[in-house]
Amino acid sequence: EPIPERVTFALIIVYAVLAFVMLPIWYHSLNYSVSHEEIIIQSGVFIKKVIRLRTSAVQYVTIVKCRILPKVNLNILLMSVYGKMLAMRFLSSDDLEEIVRIVRFGSEGKKELC
């Protein structure tokens, strides 16, 4: 039995709202603060979530760069911290490199991550 046209139309409207309304709201709700001592990740549209961690707790980092659309800032920094992976999304290439530099050397000036 085929899907009724009303259901198809409703699904298209729901996806459009998610893509054109919720995604930009989620994008603007992300806030990152990185210093030599700590990293603060704030996120959430309806429920705010704050993660604070010491830069020295980062064991290693993985960089995921979007080469197809370099101007769109779809780069991701994955950090292994306390056995879990934390993601910093939607970073520009310059911000990504600066954060990696801060995390690698931290306040000690000699810490090196693989």
C-alpha positions as CSV (number, residue, x, y, z in Angstrom):
1,E,0.0,0.0,0.0
2,P,1.6,3.4,-1.0
3,I,2.1,6.2,1.5
4,P,-0.7,8.8,1.3
5,E,0.2,12.1,-0.2
6,R,-0.7,14.0,3.1
7,V,1.9,11.9,5.0
8,T,4.5,12.5,2.4
9,F,3.8,16.2,2.5
10,A,3.9,16.3,6.3
11,L,7.3,14.5,6.3
12,I,8.7,17.0,3.8
13,I,7.6,19.9,6.0
14,V,9.1,18.3,9.1
15,Y,12.4,17.7,7.4
16,A,12.4,21.3,6.0
17,V,11.8,22.8,9.5
18,L,14.6,20.7,10.9
19,A,17.0,21.6,8.2
20,F,16.3,25.3,7.9
21,V,15.2,26.2,11.4
22,M,16.6,23.8,14.0
23,L,20.1,23.3,12.4
24,P,21.0,27.0,12.4
25,I,19.6,27.4,16.0
26,W,21.8,24.4,17.1
27,Y,24.8,25.9,15.2
28,H,24.5,29.2,17.1
29,S,24.0,27.5,20.5
30,L,27.5,26.0,20.4
31,N,30.1,27.9,22.3
32,Y,33.7,26.9,22.9
33,S,36.2,28.6,25.2
34,V,39.8,27.3,25.2
35,S,42.6,28.5,27.4
36,H,46.0,27.0,28.3
37,E,44.4,25.6,31.5
38,E,40.9,24.5,30.6
39,I,38.4,23.9,27.8
40,I,34.8,24.8,28.2
41,I,32.2,23.4,25.8
42,Q,28.6,24.9,26.0
43,S,25.8,23.5,23.8
44,G,22.1,22.9,23.8
45,V,19.1,24.6,22.3
46,F,16.4,23.8,24.9
47,I,18.6,22.2,27.6
48,K,22.0,23.8,28.1
49,K,25.0,21.5,28.7
50,V,28.4,22.7,29.9
51,I,31.5,20.6,29.9
52,R,34.6,21.8,31.7
53,L,37.9,20.0,31.5
54,R,41.6,20.6,32.0
55,T,43.7,20.9,28.8
56,S,46.2,18.5,30.4
57,A,43.4,15.8,30.5
58,V,43.3,15.6,26.7
59,Q,45.1,12.4,25.7
60,Y,45.0,12.8,21.9
61,V,43.2,14.7,19.2
62,T,41.8,13.8,15.8
63,I,41.1,16.4,13.2
64,V,38.4,15.9,10.6
65,K,38.5,18.5,7.9
66,C,35.8,19.1,5.2
67,R,37.8,19.5,2.0
68,I,34.7,19.7,-0.2
69,L,33.3,22.9,1.2
70,P,36.3,24.6,3.0
71,K,34.5,28.0,3.5
72,V,31.5,26.4,5.3
73,N,33.5,25.6,8.5
74,L,32.4,22.0,8.9
75,N,35.7,21.0,10.5
76,I,35.5,18.8,13.7
77,L,38.1,18.3,16.5
78,L,37.7,15.0,18.3
79,M,39.4,14.8,21.7
80,S,40.0,11.7,23.8
81,V,39.4,12.8,27.4
82,Y,39.1,10.5,30.4
83,G,38.4,7.5,28.1
84,K,35.6,9.3,26.2
85,M,35.5,11.2,22.9
86,L,34.4,14.8,22.9
87,A,33.7,16.7,19.7
88,M,34.1,20.4,18.9
89,R,32.1,20.9,15.7
90,F,31.8,23.7,13.1
91,L,35.3,25.1,13.6
92,S,37.1,27.2,11.0
93,S,40.5,26.0,9.9
94,D,42.2,28.8,11.8
95,D,40.3,28.1,15.0
96,L,41.0,24.4,14.6
97,E,44.8,24.9,14.3
98,E,44.8,27.4,17.2
99,I,43.0,25.0,19.5
100,V,45.2,22.1,18.6
101,R,48.3,24.2,19.3
102,I,46.9,25.2,22.7
103,V,46.0,21.6,23.6
104,R,49.3,20.2,22.4
105,F,51.5,22.6,24.3
106,G,49.1,23.7,27.1
107,S,50.5,25.7,30.0
108,E,53.6,23.5,30.3
109,G,54.9,24.4,26.9
110,K,56.3,20.9,26.3
111,K,53.4,18.5,26.1
112,E,53.2,16.7,22.8
113,L,50.2,14.7,21.6
114,C,50.3,12.0,18.9
